[in-house]
Amino acid sequence: MIGHGFETVVLWTDACFFLLIAACVVGGLHAWRRPHLRRSWARVGERPVGMAAIVVLLVFLLIGILDSLHFRAALPPTAGQTETIYATEVTSVLDVVMHRQRTDVERTYSAPLATHAFVKEAIELPDGGQRRDFPRLVHGGAHLADAAQDHRADIVSRLALGAAVGVGLSLLAAACLSVFNGGIKRLMRGETQLAWRSAWLTWSVVAVVAGMLVSLAQGYHVFGTDKVGQDVFYLTLKSVRTALMIGTLTTLVTLPLAIALGILAGYFGGWVDDVIQYLYTVLNSIPGVLLIAAAVLMMQVFIENHPDWFATAAERSDARLLALCFILGVTSWTGLCRLLRGETLKLRELEYVQAARAFGVPTVRILLRHVLPNLMHIVIIALVMDFSGLVLAEAVLSYVGIGVDPNMASFGTLINAARMELARDPMVWWSLAAAFVFMFVLVLAANLLADVVRDAFDPRAG
Amino acid sequence: MWAYLVRRLMYALPILMGVNLLTFALFFVVNTPDDMARMQLGVKRVTPEAIERWKVERGYDKPLFFNEGAEDGEQLTDTVFFDKSLRMFVFDFGAADDGRDIAREIQQRMGPSLAIALPTFVLGLFVTVSFALMLVFFRATPLDFWGVVLCVAMMSISSLFYIIGGQWLISKVWHLVPISGYGGGLDAPRFLALPVMLGVIGGIGSSTRWYRTIFLEEISRDYVRTARAKGVSELTVLFRHVLKNAMIPILTGVVVVIPLLFMGSLIIESFFGIPGLGSYTIDAIQAQDFSVVRAMVFIGSVLYIVGLILTDLSYTLVDPRVRFE
């Protein structure tokens, strides 16, 4: 599909996302050079739970990154054409990897791994008559000559192949890890300083499951198809990016507001403090969902009235996603700001800050060198803890109709679409199950990591 | 105490004014009434006359802040800001898009909302506090560990799944209660049982963990050690000493939400088709009925401020050291 060249597209959320990743890398390097920060992060890695959660989150992050590298493929040149024309559709690297799942669209619902459709249709018989039966799927299991006979054996062999690849990947990881950690024995006995054994075990589970899913996905719709016949596996993986964006980009708004206002209020006191406190009391007193609803409604009106600002549908839904992150950020900085204000109040009375002031160090310098670094642990803990809440919030907001664009794949839109079909008999359960499992694993990993990070960074926790 | 109350209410006024200005800016300045009219009437084919008619029907045709064409006092009162924003202070919200009076609608819908929210709140508080006390009683045992694991797992599940799963299992498979709907009188418990139960279950994870942390912090204090040294049994320590002293942090989080119970729960009410304020809000959001959303924002913040004042009052009930100055 990219045989004729392509043109990279950087959507706004992509740019912000990569900016954030770059900031994390810079922050990581900075922490690496400071012994006390390194020790805190090492405490996260020493806990088996922490390592397991990090591995799972990194896998999700990889999916998110693949889905954030966007481009527009060039259309095949026609006769007499001088310059290349690019498709209006914006695709990502993940779309290329999952080309099969993206384009193999059925007519409507089909169960996971099915070879036949979910509802009966009138089928034309060769002799001209008609019969009501479950028609064969166009793509799911299309490679089977005799679907009834070969189906089970084919699934088993595909599962075995996938598991074998997974085990291979797991062994490869074990080999790499034991090189860095002084032999396979130390790794397997859990004698390494960081909990590499737990990381390896988690990776093995992920690799085997992913191997099976990918192997099955080559011939079937692993999680079935939805109402318009789209592959649910593909939609679920696309939702991961949306969830990650909501969970991370919001911090781009929250952090500057909370840090700047929190430090100013705590350090200067007086009328500055009064104004900032007034500001966050006002924001706090509006119930969160309603404030978000009001802001999103207004944003919809705005986007609706300026259609010329957005060249493609992808850009429009991207703008909506970014605006949603912005709105969530503006409504959720107050909690962190209050924490930082309280901590700054304490810090400014400490001797070293007083000494710096007595020496005539400029205020900006005191804030940046003496106050801010001592607040970072609160910021890091708050960041990690907010993530899971934001991912869950996205689902609810999309259900209410004030979340992401209805055409954008997200856990909320998946659940919303599937909810209507629960009344059906037999039930269409697979979209819900897929959204449930992926969301549960993502949020659980984030929650576990949040706990470990809090234990490692909170000075009060021994 | 009365002086204190009056002072607190005076503090509340500027905050409400701020909320009012903020929502006004959101609804009338970010997008002009013309933009909203175009959106509501369909962006493509819309005539200036239709926009004008839409604005007159809703009273949006006046100037925002200052009416130059009006007489003295009316220069300020005959404006959108006065009509739509300041009138809210006397709970005059005007009419919704379907022509019904919002204030009346809110009054009628408060009942069903409370019928769900109050039992959920009371039962939820009872269940989570008892669960947390149990975990603390068995602290540092496998029971505590697996209890916390259960809590973390439960808080990682979206509230939507609790509702969908509950409706499916209890109503569809077991046919115990109707899937959705609402009835008054003796019929009510049949309709309320499931939403209340799901509301409680959905909150168990995070609340239990929070209470557990509070109790654990309290149980490592010196007075608890003294009590144990005097031979007080562990159960008495938990209920007489720890629970009582943990009341302040618990009240801080709990009392604020009591007035907000009137607002109902958006998700539960809409899933179960309960004609409360939560589903009213959702319907308004989906129909883009701006006046209803604005009214709900205002009421929400009034109730929140009432909650803050109630919190302060409740401190004096549980901690005799706290006094009004």
Boltz contact constraints between the chains, C-beta under 6 A:
constraints:
  - contact:
      token1: [A, 281]
      token2: [B, 15]
      max_distance: 6.0
  - contact:
      token1: [A, 282]
      token2: [B, 15]
      max_distance: 6.0
  - contact:
      token1: [A, 282]
      token2: [B, 18]
      max_distance: 6.0
  - contact:
      token1: [A, 282]
      token2: [B, 19]
      max_distance: 6.0
  - contact:
      token1: [A, 285]
      token2: [B, 15]
      max_distance: 6.0
  - contact:
      token1: [A, 285]
      token2: [B, 301]
      max_distance: 6.0
  - contact:
      token1: [A, 285]
      token2: [B, 304]
      max_distance: 6.0
  - contact:
      token1: [A, 285]
      token2: [B, 305]
      max_distance: 6.0
  - contact:
      token1: [A, 286]
      token2: [B, 19]
      max_distance: 6.0
  - contact:
      token1: [A, 286]
      token2: [B, 297]
      max_distance: 6.0
  - contact:
      token1: [A, 286]
      token2: [B, 301]
      max_distance: 6.0
  - contact:
      token1: [A, 287]
      token2: [B, 300]
      max_distance: 6.0
  - contact:
      token1: [A, 290]
      token2: [B, 296]
      max_distance: 6.0
  - contact:
      token1: [A, 290]
      token2: [B, 297]
      max_distance: 6.0
  - contact:
      token1: [A, 290]
      token2: [B, 300]
      max_distance: 6.0
  - contact:
      token1: [A, 293]
      token2: [B, 285]
      max_distance: 6.0
  - contact:
      token1: [A, 294]
      token2: [B, 26]
      max_distance: 6.0
  - contact:
      token1: [A, 294]
      token2: [B, 293]
      max_distance: 6.0
  - contact:
      token1: [A, 294]
      token2: [B, 297]
      max_distance: 6.0
  - contact:
      token1: [A, 298]
      token2: [B, 26]
      max_distance: 6.0
  - contact:
      token1: [A, 298]
      token2: [B, 30]
      max_distance: 6.0
  - contact:
      token1: [A, 298]
      token2: [B, 31]
      max_distance: 6.0
  - contact:
      token1: [A, 301]
      token2: [B, 31]
      max_distance: 6.0
  - contact:
      token1: [A, 301]
      token2: [B, 35]
      max_distance: 6.0
  - contact:
      token1: [A, 301]
      token2: [B, 36]
      max_distance: 6.0
  - contact:
      token1: [A, 301]
      token2: [B, 39]
      max_distance: 6.0
  - contact:
      token1: [A, 302]
      token2: [B, 31]
      max_distance: 6.0
  - contact:
      token1: [A, 304]
      token2: [B, 39]
      max_distance: 6.0
  - contact:
      token1: [A, 304]
      token2: [B, 43]
      max_distance: 6.0
  - contact:
      token1: [A, 305]
      token2: [B, 35]
      max_distance: 6.0
  - contact:
      token1: [A, 392]
      token2: [B, 158]
      max_distance: 6.0
  - contact:
      token1: [A, 395]
      token2: [B, 158]
      max_distance: 6.0
  - contact:
      token1: [A, 395]
      token2: [B, 160]
      max_distance: 6.0
  - contact:
      token1: [A, 400]
      token2: [B, 282]
      max_distance: 6.0
  - contact:
      token1: [A, 401]
      token2: [B, 286]
      max_distance: 6.0
  - contact:
      token1: [A, 415]
      token2: [B, 160]
      max_distance: 6.0
  - contact:
      token1: [A, 422]
      token2: [B, 168]
      max_distance: 6.0
  - contact:
      token1: [A, 436]
      token2: [B, 161]
      max_distance: 6.0
  - contact:
      token1: [A, 440]
      token2: [B, 156]
      max_distance: 6.0
  - contact:
      token1: [A, 443]
      token2: [B, 156]
      max_distance: 6.0
  - contact:
      token1: [A, 444]
      token2: [B, 156]
      max_distance: 6.0
  - contact:
      token1: [A, 447]
      token2: [B, 152]
      max_distance: 6.0
  - contact:
      token1: [A, 447]
      token2: [B, 156]
      max_distance: 6.0
